[in-house]
Amino acid sequence: MKISRKQVEHVAHLARLTLTEEELERMTGQLDNILSYIDKLDELDTSRITPTSHVFSVCNAFRSDTVQESLPRNEALRNAPKQDGEMFQVPRII
């Protein structure tokens, strides 16, 4: 057995889960099955496999940083629920 009932109880406590006796038994069995399956994957020879961080090749999706005119203040304030012509007005939060 890869995981004990005590370990499942500990993890449930950390996750603030209240499990019944039946749920504890079921979770212990399910987690043990999952960990046993992971052990089977460890049997594979992956020494010649290139490590990847993503299944598909991902390239930088950011645009190049170019200097441009900013949005004029009156346009930025046009859709504001409250403004005074100079800035947004928001409720005071203390």
CORPEFEN-V62777 format. One record per helix or strand of 3 or more residues. SS is the DSSP state (H for helix, E for strand). FROM is the first residue (numbers start at 1). LEN is the number of residues. If there is no record, write none. Layout:
BEGIN
[[SS,FROM,LEN] [SS,FROM,LEN]]
END
This chain:
BEGIN
[[H,5,10] [H,21,22] [H,73,5]]
END
